[in-house]
Amino acid sequence: MENLKISDQIKQSIIYLLLFIFCPLYSVSAQAQNANELAKSLPEKDFDYPWDVKVFDLPKSKNGIAYRIYVRLPIEPPKEGEKSSSFYFLDPLALFTPAAAMSYNYEYFNYIPSAYFIGIGYQNEADGHWKEENRTRDYTPTAFAPPNKDHFLSGNPVDYENSGGADAFLDVVRDDIIPFIETKYEVDEEDRVLIGKSMSGLLAAHALMTRPGMFKRYLIISPAIWWDDFLYPRMDRAIMKTAENTKNTKYPFETRAYFAVGEAEERMSLVTDLYVLFNSLQRRFDPKLKVNIDVLEGEQHEGVFPAAFMRGIAAVYADEEKRKPSSSPFHWK
């Protein structure tokens, strides 16, 4: 009887062991079958961007281009006695959407003001794919063509053909786009912000130096200041010539410019180049022009925008009594 009892215990242990081994396998198999059925049967739905964005297709402008304007309405109403600010984004398909979502808490907690986010885009990019020729035309201050077939741009005509339209584009922004926004919405006409990165950062830097009073704050991220031409000596490039030609420019009110670049961008000498431009601006005689520079550790050109935007938008509103103090290390006083 004792041996029989032990044998029963062994059988019971074997049963438990088999259950322990095979039940999870059965469970995984059942889950896989359920997932397979769900994947085949569950209908998909279109995603609605969680923030309220309006789209306006403007009539063709005097430079012959049909622009599309994206507007994210303020998340918070303006504080008593204030109007909402206006943040203008270049390269909107790349920059507008993430920025309009990322800074939610900054606006909600008053680190930055209530703001309209405005993306300046193009009707021929309505399918969501940007066209490089738009950037080449509108964001470059000078017309350029490769001097020979060995030049690094010679194999990519889209990167230089029809270049040099920056001033015509800025005329459209000044004469058409800003008046449209400021007629359509009740915004603070004295608190406009311009945001650009790479080629559009080049445009933003050009606007800072040539259009005093057009914007009050700038986020200029990894600007393509190699333009016209990276192979030239640094001081012979378009942006440095503009810096020299506008060195006596006076600004009608305090103008803040935050420059940012990824640490790894020095492989193209962009960190050094940006410091040269920054220092030329810093040495100007107008005390109303205030500049700061930020080299972001571990960042490269392709991914620098999110960190630079978040640091920059807090920075350009630092030290202001109306705003909640942030942890920004940048000061302007």
C-alpha positions as CSV (number, residue, x, y, z in Angstrom):
1,M,0.0,0.0,0.0
2,E,2.8,2.3,0.9
3,N,4.5,1.7,-2.6
4,L,1.1,2.4,-4.3
5,K,0.7,5.6,-2.4
6,I,4.2,6.8,-3.5
7,S,3.4,5.8,-7.1
8,D,0.2,7.9,-7.0
9,Q,2.2,10.9,-5.7
10,I,4.7,10.4,-8.5
11,K,1.9,10.3,-11.1
12,Q,0.3,13.4,-9.6
13,S,3.7,15.2,-9.8
14,I,4.1,14.2,-13.4
15,I,0.7,15.6,-14.2
16,Y,1.5,18.9,-12.5
17,L,4.8,19.0,-14.4
18,L,3.1,18.5,-17.7
19,L,0.5,21.1,-17.0
20,F,3.4,23.5,-16.0
21,I,5.1,22.9,-19.3
22,F,2.2,22.7,-21.8
23,C,-0.4,25.1,-20.3
24,P,1.7,28.2,-21.1
25,L,2.3,26.9,-24.6
26,Y,-1.4,26.4,-25.1
27,S,-2.0,29.9,-23.6
28,V,0.5,31.5,-26.0
29,S,-1.0,29.6,-28.9
30,A,-4.5,30.7,-28.0
31,Q,-3.3,34.3,-27.6
32,A,-1.6,34.2,-31.0
33,Q,-4.8,32.9,-32.6
34,N,-6.8,35.6,-30.9
35,A,-4.3,38.3,-32.1
36,N,-4.4,36.9,-35.6
37,E,-8.2,37.0,-35.7
38,L,-8.1,40.5,-34.2
39,A,-5.6,41.8,-36.7
40,K,-7.7,40.5,-39.6
41,S,-11.1,41.7,-38.3
42,L,-10.5,45.0,-36.4
43,P,-11.2,48.0,-38.7
44,E,-8.6,50.8,-38.9
45,K,-9.4,54.4,-38.3
46,D,-7.8,57.6,-39.4
47,F,-5.8,59.5,-36.8
48,D,-6.9,63.0,-35.8
49,Y,-4.1,65.3,-34.6
50,P,-5.1,66.0,-31.0
51,W,-4.6,69.8,-31.3
52,D,-6.8,72.1,-33.2
53,V,-5.1,73.0,-36.5
54,K,-6.6,75.1,-39.3
55,V,-5.3,75.2,-42.8
56,F,-5.5,78.1,-45.2
57,D,-4.5,78.1,-48.9
58,L,-3.5,81.7,-49.8
59,P,-3.8,83.2,-53.3
60,K,-0.7,83.0,-55.3
61,S,1.8,85.5,-53.9
62,K,3.8,88.2,-55.8
63,N,6.8,85.8,-56.1
64,G,4.5,83.4,-58.0
65,I,4.2,80.8,-55.2
66,A,1.0,79.5,-53.7
67,Y,1.6,79.2,-49.9
68,R,-0.3,77.0,-47.4
69,I,-0.6,78.2,-43.8
70,Y,-1.1,75.9,-40.9
71,V,-2.3,77.4,-37.6
72,R,-2.5,75.6,-34.3
73,L,-4.7,77.5,-32.0
74,P,-3.5,78.4,-28.5
75,I,-3.8,75.7,-25.9
76,E,-4.3,78.3,-23.2
77,P,-6.1,81.7,-23.4
78,P,-3.8,84.6,-22.9
79,K,-3.3,86.0,-19.4
80,E,-5.3,89.0,-18.3
81,G,-4.0,92.1,-20.1
82,E,-2.1,90.1,-22.7
83,K,-2.7,88.9,-26.3
84,S,-1.5,85.5,-27.7
85,S,1.9,85.5,-29.3
86,S,2.6,84.1,-32.8
87,F,5.3,81.5,-33.5
88,Y,6.1,81.2,-37.2
89,F,7.7,78.0,-38.4
90,L,9.6,77.5,-41.5
91,D,9.9,73.9,-42.9
92,P,6.4,73.2,-41.4
93,L,6.2,69.5,-42.5
94,A,9.3,68.7,-40.5
95,L,9.1,71.2,-37.6
96,F,5.5,72.5,-37.0
97,T,3.8,69.3,-36.0
98,P,6.2,68.0,-33.3
99,A,6.8,71.5,-31.9
100,A,3.0,72.2,-31.7
101,A,2.7,69.1,-29.5
102,M,5.9,69.1,-27.5
103,S,5.6,72.5,-25.9
104,Y,2.1,71.8,-24.4
105,N,3.2,71.9,-20.8
106,Y,5.3,75.1,-21.3
107,E,2.3,76.9,-22.5
108,Y,-0.1,75.4,-19.9
109,F,2.2,76.3,-17.0
110,N,3.1,79.8,-18.5
111,Y,6.8,79.2,-19.1
112,I,5.9,80.6,-22.6
113,P,2.8,82.7,-23.5
114,S,-0.4,81.6,-25.0
115,A,0.6,81.3,-28.7
116,Y,-0.6,80.6,-32.2
117,F,1.7,78.2,-33.9
118,I,1.9,79.1,-37.6
119,G,3.5,76.9,-40.2
120,I,4.4,78.6,-43.5
121,G,4.1,75.8,-46.1
122,Y,3.2,75.2,-49.7
123,Q,0.1,74.1,-51.6
124,N,2.2,71.8,-53.8
125,E,3.2,69.9,-50.6
126,A,-0.4,69.1,-49.6
127,D,0.3,65.4,-49.9
128,G,2.6,65.7,-46.9
129,H,5.9,65.3,-48.8
130,W,8.2,68.3,-49.0
131,K,9.7,69.5,-52.2
132,E,13.4,70.5,-51.9
133,E,13.0,73.1,-54.6
134,N,10.8,75.1,-52.3
135,R,13.5,75.3,-49.7
136,T,16.2,76.0,-52.2
137,R,14.3,78.9,-53.6
138,D,12.9,80.5,-50.5
139,Y,15.5,80.0,-47.9
140,T,18.7,81.0,-49.7
141,P,19.8,84.6,-49.8
142,T,21.9,84.4,-53.0
143,A,21.7,82.7,-56.3
144,F,24.4,80.0,-56.7
145,A,25.5,77.4,-59.3
146,P,28.4,75.0,-59.0
147,P,31.5,76.3,-60.7
148,N,32.3,72.8,-62.2
149,K,31.1,69.2,-62.3
150,D,33.4,68.3,-59.3
151,H,31.5,70.5,-56.9
152,F,29.6,68.6,-54.2
153,L,26.3,70.1,-55.3
154,S,26.8,69.5,-59.0
155,G,25.0,66.2,-59.0
156,N,21.9,67.6,-57.2
157,P,20.4,70.5,-59.3
158,V,17.4,70.7,-56.9
159,D,19.8,72.0,-54.3
160,Y,20.9,75.1,-56.2
161,E,18.6,75.8,-59.2
162,N,16.4,78.9,-58.7
163,S,18.2,79.7,-55.5
164,G,18.4,83.2,-54.1
165,G,14.7,83.9,-53.3
166,A,15.1,84.7,-49.6
167,D,14.3,88.4,-49.8
168,A,11.3,87.8,-52.1
169,F,10.0,85.2,-49.6
170,L,10.5,87.5,-46.6
171,D,8.6,90.2,-48.5
172,V,5.7,87.7,-48.8
173,V,5.9,87.0,-45.1
174,R,5.9,90.7,-44.3
175,D,3.3,91.8,-46.7
176,D,0.9,88.9,-47.0
177,I,1.3,86.2,-44.3
178,I,1.8,88.3,-41.2
179,P,-1.1,90.7,-42.1
180,F,-3.3,87.7,-42.8
181,I,-2.6,86.2,-39.4
182,E,-2.9,89.5,-37.5
183,T,-6.2,90.3,-39.2
184,K,-7.6,86.8,-38.7
185,Y,-6.6,86.4,-35.1
186,E,-6.1,88.7,-32.1
187,V,-2.4,88.3,-31.6
188,D,0.3,90.4,-30.0
189,E,1.8,92.3,-33.0
190,E,4.9,93.0,-31.0
191,D,5.7,89.4,-30.1
192,R,6.4,87.3,-33.2
193,V,8.8,84.4,-33.1
194,L,10.6,82.9,-36.1
195,I,11.8,79.3,-36.0
196,G,14.0,77.6,-38.6
197,K,16.4,74.7,-38.8
198,S,19.1,73.9,-41.4
199,M,18.2,75.7,-44.7
200,S,15.3,77.5,-43.0
201,G,17.7,78.3,-40.2
202,L,19.8,80.1,-42.8
203,L,16.7,82.1,-43.8
204,A,16.0,82.9,-40.1
205,A,19.6,84.2,-39.6
206,H,19.2,86.3,-42.8
207,A,15.9,87.7,-41.5
208,L,17.5,88.5,-38.1
209,M,20.2,90.7,-39.8
210,T,18.2,92.2,-42.7
211,R,14.7,92.7,-41.2
212,P,15.0,94.4,-37.8
213,G,11.6,94.7,-36.1
214,M,9.9,92.0,-38.2
215,F,10.3,89.4,-35.4
216,K,11.1,89.9,-31.7
217,R,12.5,86.4,-31.0
218,Y,14.4,83.8,-33.1
219,L,15.2,80.2,-32.8
220,I,18.0,79.5,-35.3
221,I,18.9,75.9,-35.2
222,S,21.8,74.3,-37.1
223,P,21.6,77.0,-39.8
224,A,23.1,76.1,-43.2
225,I,25.6,79.0,-43.0
226,W,27.9,77.1,-45.4
227,W,25.7,78.4,-48.2
228,D,27.4,80.0,-51.2
229,D,29.7,78.3,-50.6
230,F,31.2,75.7,-48.2
231,L,34.4,75.6,-50.3
232,Y,34.9,79.4,-50.0
233,P,36.8,80.9,-47.1
234,R,34.5,81.4,-44.2
235,M,34.3,85.2,-44.5
236,D,33.5,85.0,-48.2
237,R,30.2,83.1,-47.7
238,A,26.9,84.8,-48.1
239,I,25.9,84.9,-44.4
240,M,29.2,86.5,-43.3
241,K,29.0,89.1,-46.0
242,T,25.5,89.9,-44.8
243,A,26.8,90.1,-41.2
244,E,29.4,92.6,-42.3
245,N,27.1,94.7,-44.4
246,T,24.5,95.0,-41.7
247,K,26.8,95.5,-38.7
248,N,25.4,99.0,-38.0
249,T,21.8,97.9,-38.1
250,K,19.6,99.2,-35.3
251,Y,16.7,97.3,-33.7
252,P,13.5,99.0,-32.7
253,F,13.0,96.9,-29.6
254,E,14.8,94.2,-27.7
255,T,15.4,91.3,-30.1
256,R,16.4,87.9,-28.8
257,A,18.1,85.2,-30.9
258,Y,18.8,81.7,-29.6
259,F,21.3,79.8,-31.8
260,A,21.7,76.1,-31.4
261,V,23.8,73.4,-33.0
262,G,24.5,69.7,-32.3
263,E,28.0,68.9,-30.9
264,A,28.5,66.3,-33.7
265,E,27.9,68.9,-36.4
266,E,31.5,70.0,-36.1
267,R,32.3,67.3,-38.6
268,M,31.1,69.9,-41.2
269,S,32.7,72.7,-39.2
270,L,29.2,74.0,-38.3
271,V,30.0,74.6,-34.6
272,T,33.0,76.7,-35.4
273,D,31.2,78.5,-38.2
274,L,28.3,79.3,-36.0
275,Y,30.5,80.7,-33.3
276,V,32.1,83.0,-35.8
277,L,28.7,84.3,-36.9
278,F,27.5,84.5,-33.2
279,N,30.6,86.5,-32.2
280,S,30.1,88.9,-35.1
281,L,26.5,89.6,-33.8
282,Q,27.6,89.7,-30.2
283,R,30.1,92.5,-31.0
284,R,27.5,94.8,-32.5
285,F,26.9,98.2,-31.0
286,D,23.1,97.9,-30.6
287,P,22.3,96.9,-27.1
288,K,18.8,95.8,-28.1
289,L,20.1,92.8,-30.1
290,K,20.7,90.0,-27.6
291,V,22.1,86.6,-28.7
292,N,22.8,83.3,-27.0
293,I,24.4,80.1,-28.4
294,D,23.8,76.5,-27.3
295,V,26.0,73.5,-28.4
296,L,23.9,70.4,-27.6
297,E,26.0,67.5,-26.4
298,G,25.5,64.2,-28.2
299,E,23.2,65.7,-30.9
300,Q,23.7,65.6,-34.7
301,H,22.1,67.5,-37.5
302,E,19.5,65.0,-38.3
303,G,18.0,64.8,-34.8
304,V,18.9,68.1,-33.1
305,F,15.6,69.9,-33.5
306,P,13.4,68.5,-30.6
307,A,15.9,69.3,-27.9
308,A,17.0,72.6,-29.5
309,F,13.4,73.7,-29.9
310,M,12.4,72.9,-26.3
311,R,15.5,74.6,-24.9
312,G,15.2,77.5,-27.3
313,I,11.5,78.4,-26.8
314,A,12.0,78.4,-23.0
315,A,15.2,80.4,-23.4
316,V,13.7,83.3,-25.5
317,Y,11.1,83.9,-22.8
318,A,13.5,83.5,-19.8
319,D,13.9,86.4,-17.4
320,E,10.4,87.9,-18.2
321,E,8.2,88.9,-15.3
322,K,5.0,87.7,-16.9
323,R,6.3,84.2,-17.3
324,K,6.8,81.5,-14.7
325,P,10.6,81.1,-14.1
326,S,12.0,78.1,-16.0
327,S,15.2,76.1,-15.5
328,S,16.7,77.7,-18.7
329,P,20.4,78.5,-18.2
330,F,20.1,81.4,-20.7
331,H,19.7,85.0,-19.5
332,W,19.3,88.2,-21.4
333,K,19.5,91.1,-18.9
